[in-house]
Amino acid sequence: MRMIKYIKCNGGITSNGDQNYINASYRLPVSGLNTFVEASFIYSNQQLGSNLTALNAKGDSNIATLRVSHY
C-alpha cells in the first residue's frame, strides 16, 4: 500500500487590491482501496473599486468542505 498525502494551497489571487482569494485543502488516504478523505477551506473578500466605489459594496465568504471519495 502506498500512502499519498498532499497539501494544496492555491492562494493569494489579488485583483485591483480589493479582492482576495485563498483555497487550502488536505487529502489523506484512509484505506488501501482508493478511498480518501479531503478537507478544504476557502476564504475570499471583495470590495468594489473604480466606478463602483460609491455603492460601498463589499463582502467576505468562508466555505469549509469535508469529502470522502472512492476511485
Helices and strands as residue ranges (DSSP letters): E 6-15, E 19-29, E 35-47, G 50-55, E 58-70
